[in-house]
Amino acid sequence: LNASRLVGLNQGVIVITCNYRLQAFGFYFSDNITDSRAPGNVALLDQQKCLEWIQKNVIYFGGDPSNVTIWGQSAGASSVGFHMQQQFLKYNEFKLFHRVIFQSLPAGIQPRSLKQSKAYNRQFAELCGCYPSIDVIECLRNKSAADILKYSSLIKYDIPTYLNKPLTVGLPWDATLNLPSFYLQYGNVDFINRYACQINIPVIWGIDKDEGTLFIDEAVNKSVPLYSPVAIGIIGFLWYPTNVKKISKLYNISLLSNVTEDYHDTIAQILADYAFTCPMRNMSRALTLAGNTNIYSYVFDYIIQAVQLLYGTSHWAPDCYTHVCHKSEMPFVFNPSNVSTIQFTDEEEIFAQSIGCRWTNFGKTGNPNSLSCASPTWDAFTISVNTSLYLTLDTTGYVSNYRGNPFCDFWDNLGYTF
């Protein structure tokens, strides 16, 4: 996907995309965290260099360096939050950007601690044949890029045997807390709640309705029913055995081993609530209560007609033919019709144009509404006793209350610590 059509259909914006290093290239660091040869979090430093370049050069493309919106999806959305934190804690203001868009921010998943990342780093160095070594970094620097890439993908995880892979976004290569290279102190939820009173920039953030489905189906073989013992095992593994009864009761999961109900969708919903939906509500409420009146939240609820082209034929893909999975909104934001193999129906083309209109209008003004954008009006997030309203993005568009009480109240009380 690229932004060519998005820009072509919505005048008055410049879209700049930034490449940055991934896996070990972007996140490995030396045991000596002051070693400049491998300082860690360089993926975020790559992004920061891009933002600095924009400040210096966007004027030559007709842009305004005082009117910059940064925008990311999934791990990219996490990066947006990390740049907010780094800019605010370093400068007490947002010097490089002025508005933010988060698509599918997994805010319930925390950055790695130094201890966690060092364990993965050491395992990676062992796989590369560089640990133990007199100079681990020099040894790694003599490896080919192909070897670094290969061994980045071979890290082993401490997970139950019934899982094919971890149920966390980004493991093991993710941002690390308390590194001097790009300093992070908090996860996104903690940062927003600590500094909400001082964060007054406009925000769009939102989720896909079935965010957890893709991750559960990647981790658990969909061809095998996810009965109660495995469901309970996953809950205990992710949120500790002491919370199994409370979570199982809330989501109607039987504790009896002889129950034959398949809990795939239920576990997917739990993961979506914890990692995506409820942190978004939590942060929206914190900022709104602090007086920020420019918080816009959405739930994307549409399955593209060309869904098989979007998700392919992996073993988990069929569930995303019937669920609004992670990244479902991406074609509609970038509007690649007639540019890629994903072709829209006439109705979908109108839908995509309405989303592009909202996104680009927000980028220009901090408000996603304009006379040229489709109805309904997207009101800023508000709080009442029983409701938290979101704009639901489908081909009609409507305002709704989405998964508030009791689910998000529960997770807010339990905390986002995984």
C-alpha positions in Angstrom: 0.0 0.0 0.0 1.1 3.6 -0.7 -0.5 7.0 -0.3 -0.6 8.0 -3.9 -4.3 7.7 -4.4 -5.1 9.0 -0.9 -3.2 12.2 -1.8 -4.7 12.4 -5.3 -8.3 12.3 -4.0 -7.7 14.7 -1.1 -6.0 17.9 -2.0 -3.8 20.0 0.3 -1.9 17.3 2.0 1.6 15.8 1.7 2.1 12.2 2.9 5.6 11.1 3.8 6.4 7.5 4.6 9.5 6.5 6.5 11.5 3.3 6.3 13.1 2.1 9.5 15.0 -0.9 10.7 13.1 -4.0 12.1 13.9 -7.1 14.2 17.5 -7.2 15.5 18.5 -4.5 13.1 16.1 -2.1 14.9 16.0 -3.2 18.5 19.1 -5.2 19.5 21.4 -3.5 22.0 24.7 -4.3 23.8 24.8 -5.5 27.4 26.6 -2.2 27.9 23.7 0.1 27.1 26.0 3.0 26.5 27.8 1.2 23.7 27.1 3.4 20.6 27.7 0.6 18.2 24.5 -1.1 19.3 22.5 1.4 21.4 19.0 -0.2 20.9 15.7 1.4 19.9 17.4 2.5 16.7 14.1 1.8 14.8 12.7 4.7 16.8 15.8 6.8 16.1 15.3 6.1 12.3 11.7 7.4 12.7 12.9 10.4 14.6 15.4 11.3 11.9 12.6 11.2 9.4 10.6 13.6 11.5 13.6 15.9 11.8 14.1 15.7 8.1 10.4 16.7 7.6 10.9 19.8 9.8 13.8 20.9 7.7 12.7 20.0 4.2 8.9 19.7 3.9 8.7 23.4 3.2 10.4 22.7 -0.2 7.5 20.5 -1.1 4.9 23.0 -0.2 4.4 21.7 3.3 4.2 23.4 6.6 6.6 22.2 9.3 4.3 23.7 12.0 1.4 21.5 10.8 2.6 17.9 11.0 0.4 14.9 11.8 2.1 11.5 12.6 0.2 8.3 12.0 0.9 4.6 12.5 -0.9 1.3 12.5 -0.3 -1.6 15.0 3.4 -1.6 15.9 3.6 1.7 14.0 0.9 3.1 16.3 2.9 2.1 19.3 5.8 4.0 17.8 3.6 7.1 17.5 2.9 6.9 21.2 6.6 6.4 22.0 7.5 9.6 20.0 4.8 11.5 22.0 6.4 10.3 25.2 10.0 11.0 24.1 9.2 14.5 22.8 7.2 15.4 25.8 9.6 14.1 28.5 12.6 15.6 26.7 11.1 19.0 25.6 7.9 19.3 27.6 6.2 19.9 24.2 5.7 18.2 20.9 8.4 19.8 18.7 8.3 17.5 15.7 4.5 17.0 15.2 1.2 18.5 16.2 -1.5 15.8 15.9 -1.5 12.0 16.0 -3.4 9.1 14.5 -3.3 5.6 16.0 -4.8 2.7 14.1 -5.1 -0.5 16.1 -2.7 0.6 18.9 -1.9 -2.5 21.0 -1.5 -0.4 24.1 -2.2 -3.2 26.5 1.1 -4.8 25.4 4.0 -3.1 27.2 7.5 -2.3 25.9 10.1 -4.8 27.0 12.0 -4.3 30.2 15.8 -4.2 30.1 15.9 -7.7 31.7 13.5 -9.1 29.1 15.3 -7.7 26.1 18.7 -8.7 27.4 17.6 -12.3 27.6 16.4 -12.2 23.9 19.5 -10.3 22.9 21.8 -13.0 24.4 19.8 -15.8 22.8 20.1 -14.0 19.4 23.9 -13.6 19.9 24.2 -17.3 20.7 22.3 -18.2 17.6 24.7 -16.1 15.6 27.7 -17.8 17.2 28.8 -14.6 18.9 28.1 -15.4 22.5 30.2 -15.9 24.5 32.8 -13.8 22.8 35.4 -11.2 23.7 33.5 -8.6 21.7 30.0 -9.7 20.9 29.1 -6.5 19.0 32.2 -6.8 16.7 31.3 -10.4 16.0 27.7 -9.5 15.1 28.9 -6.7 12.8 30.9 -9.2 10.8 27.8 -11.3 10.1 26.0 -10.8 6.8 22.6 -9.0 6.8 21.1 -12.3 5.6 22.4 -14.1 8.7 21.2 -11.3 11.0 17.7 -11.5 9.5 17.6 -15.3 9.7 18.6 -15.5 13.3 16.3 -12.7 14.2 13.5 -15.0 13.4 14.7 -18.0 15.3 14.4 -16.7 18.8 12.6 -19.3 21.1 9.9 -18.3 23.5 8.8 -19.8 26.8 5.3 -20.6 25.9 2.9 -23.5 26.5 3.1 -26.4 24.0 -0.4 -25.8 22.7 0.6 -22.4 21.3 2.4 -22.1 18.0 3.8 -18.6 18.8 3.4 -15.9 21.4 0.1 -14.1 21.8 1.9 -10.7 22.0 2.5 -8.2 19.3 6.1 -7.7 18.4 8.0 -10.2 20.5 10.9 -10.4 20.9 11.9 -7.4 18.8 10.2 -4.4 20.4 11.1 -1.1 22.0 12.9 -1.4 25.3 12.4 0.8 28.4 15.1 2.9 30.0 17.7 2.8 27.2 19.7 6.1 26.9 19.5 6.0 23.0 15.8 6.7 22.8 14.5 7.1 26.3 11.1 5.5 27.3 9.9 5.3 30.8 6.4 4.0 30.4 4.0 2.0 28.3 1.5 4.1 26.3 -1.4 3.7 28.8 0.7 4.6 31.8 2.2 7.6 29.9 -1.2 9.0 28.9 -2.6 8.6 32.4 0.4 10.2 34.1 0.5 13.3 31.8 -3.0 13.6 30.4 -3.4 17.1 31.9 -0.5 18.3 29.7 -1.3 16.5 26.5 -3.5 18.8 24.5 -2.9 17.8 20.9 -5.7 16.3 18.7 -5.9 12.5 18.5 -7.7 10.0 16.3 -7.5 6.4 17.4 -9.5 3.3 16.7 -9.7 -0.4 16.3 -11.0 -3.1 14.0 -13.9 -4.9 15.6 -12.3 -8.3 15.8 -8.7 -7.3 16.6 -7.8 -10.5 18.5 -8.9 -13.0 15.8 -5.8 -12.9 13.7 -3.4 -13.3 16.7 -5.4 -16.2 18.3 -5.6 -18.1 15.0 -1.9 -17.7 14.4 -1.1 -19.0 17.9 -3.6 -21.8 18.2 -4.3 -24.2 15.4 -7.8 -23.3 14.2 -8.5 -26.9 13.0 -8.5 -28.0 16.7 -11.3 -26.8 18.9 -10.2 -24.5 21.7 -11.9 -26.3 24.6 -12.1 -25.1 28.2 -8.7 -26.5 29.5 -6.8 -24.8 26.7 -8.8 -21.6 27.1 -8.2 -21.5 30.8 -4.5 -22.3 30.2 -4.2 -19.3 27.9 -5.9 -17.0 30.4 -3.6 -18.2 33.2 -0.5 -17.9 31.0 -1.2 -14.4 30.0 -2.9 -12.9 33.1 -1.7 -15.3 35.9 -3.6 -18.2 37.4 -5.0 -16.0 40.2 -7.1 -14.2 37.6 -8.5 -17.2 35.8 -11.8 -17.4 37.7 -12.6 -13.7 37.4 -11.8 -13.6 33.7 -13.6 -16.9 32.9 -16.7 -15.7 34.8 -16.8 -12.3 32.9 -16.5 -14.0 29.5 -18.7 -17.0 30.3 -16.0 -19.7 30.0 -16.7 -22.9 31.8 -14.1 -24.2 34.3 -15.3 -27.7 33.7 -12.9 -29.8 31.6 -15.7 -31.9 29.9 -17.4 -28.9 28.3 -17.1 -29.1 24.5 -17.7 -25.5 23.5 -15.1 -24.0 21.2 -13.8 -20.8 22.8 -11.7 -19.5 19.9 -13.8 -16.4 19.4 -14.1 -15.8 23.1 -10.3 -15.9 23.7 -9.9 -13.7 20.6 -12.4 -11.2 22.2 -10.5 -11.2 25.5 -7.2 -10.5 23.7 -8.9 -7.7 21.7 -10.4 -6.1 24.8 -7.2 -6.3 26.8 -4.7 -5.3 24.1 -6.7 -2.9 21.9 -10.2 -1.9 22.8 -10.1 -1.1 26.6 -6.8 0.7 26.6 -8.2 3.0 23.9 -11.2 3.7 26.0 -9.0 4.2 29.1 -6.8 6.7 27.4 -9.7 8.5 25.7 -11.3 9.0 29.1 -8.1 10.2 30.7 -7.5 12.8 28.1 -11.1 13.9 27.9 -11.4 14.2 31.7 -8.2 16.3 31.6 -9.9 18.8 29.2 -8.8 17.6 25.8 -11.8 18.1 23.5 -10.2 16.9 20.4 -10.2 13.1 20.9 -11.8 11.1 18.1 -12.4 7.4 18.5 -13.6 4.8 16.0 -14.5 1.1 15.5 -13.9 -0.2 12.0 -16.6 -2.8 11.2 -16.5 -3.8 7.5 -15.1 -6.8 5.6 -13.8 -5.9 2.2 -15.3 -7.9 -0.7 -11.8 -8.8 -1.9 -11.0 -10.2 1.6 -9.1 -13.2 0.2 -6.6 -10.9 -1.6 -6.0 -9.0 1.6 -5.4 -12.0 3.9 -4.2 -14.6 1.5 -4.5 -18.4 2.2 -2.6 -18.9 5.5 -4.1 -21.3 7.9 -5.7 -18.5 10.0 -7.0 -16.5 7.0 -10.5 -18.1 6.7 -11.5 -16.6 10.0 -10.7 -13.2 8.6 -13.0 -13.8 5.7 -15.8 -13.6 8.3 -14.3 -11.3 11.0 -13.1 -7.7 10.9 -9.5 -8.6 11.6 -6.4 -6.6 12.4 -5.5 -4.4 9.4 -9.0 -4.6 7.8 -9.1 -0.8 7.6 -5.8 -0.4 5.8 -7.1 -0.6 2.1 -9.8 1.9 2.9 -7.4 4.4 4.4 -4.9 4.2 1.6 -7.6 3.6 -1.1 -5.4 1.5 -3.4 -8.3 0.7 -5.9 -6.9 0.7 -9.5 -3.4 0.8 -8.0 -3.0 -2.7 -6.6 -4.7 -6.0 -7.0 -7.4 -5.1 -4.4 -10.4 -3.8 -6.3 -13.2 -2.0 -4.6 -16.9 -2.3 -5.4 -18.6 1.0 -6.2 -20.0 1.2 -2.6 -16.5 0.5 -1.2 -14.9 3.2 -3.3 -17.3 5.8 -1.8 -16.6 4.4 1.7 -12.8 4.6 1.1 -13.1 8.2 -0.1 -15.1 9.2 3.0 -12.4 7.7 5.3 -9.6 9.4 3.3 -11.5 12.7 3.6 -11.8 12.4 7.4 -8.1 11.4 7.8 -6.7 14.1 5.6 -9.0 16.8 7.0 -7.8 15.8 10.5 -4.2 16.0 9.2 -4.8 19.6 8.0 -7.0 21.0 10.7 -7.2 18.7 13.7 -10.9 18.0 13.0 -12.0 15.0 10.8 -15.2 16.7 9.8 -15.8 19.0 6.8 -18.7 19.6 4.4 -17.0 17.4 1.8 -16.8 14.4 4.1 -19.6 11.9 4.5 -22.2 11.9 7.3 -22.5 11.4 10.2 -20.6 14.1 12.0 -17.8 12.6 13.9 -18.2 14.1 17.4 -15.2 14.2 19.8 -15.1 11.5 22.5 -17.4 12.2 25.4 -17.9 10.5 28.8 -21.1 9.7 30.6 -22.0 7.2 33.3 -23.0 4.5 30.9 -21.6 5.3 27.5 -18.5 6.1 25.6 -19.4 6.9 22.0 -17.3 5.9 19.0 -17.9 6.5 15.3 -18.5 3.1 13.7 -16.9 3.0 10.3 -18.8 0.9 7.8 -20.5 1.8 4.5 -23.2 3.7 6.4 -21.4 5.1 9.4 -23.1 5.5 12.8 -22.3 6.4 16.3 -22.4 3.7 19.0 -21.3 2.7 22.4 -18.8 -0.1 22.0 -17.8 -2.7 24.7 -17.7 -0.4 27.7 -19.0 -1.8 30.9 -18.3 -4.4 32.4 -15.4 -5.5 30.2 -13.3 -2.4 30.1 -14.0 -1.5 33.7 -12.6 -4.9 34.6 -9.4 -4.5 32.6 -8.9 -0.9 33.8 -9.1 -2.2 37.4 -6.8 -5.2 36.7 -4.3 -3.1 34.8 -2.4 -3.3 31.6 0.9 -4.9 32.6 1.5 -7.8 30.1 
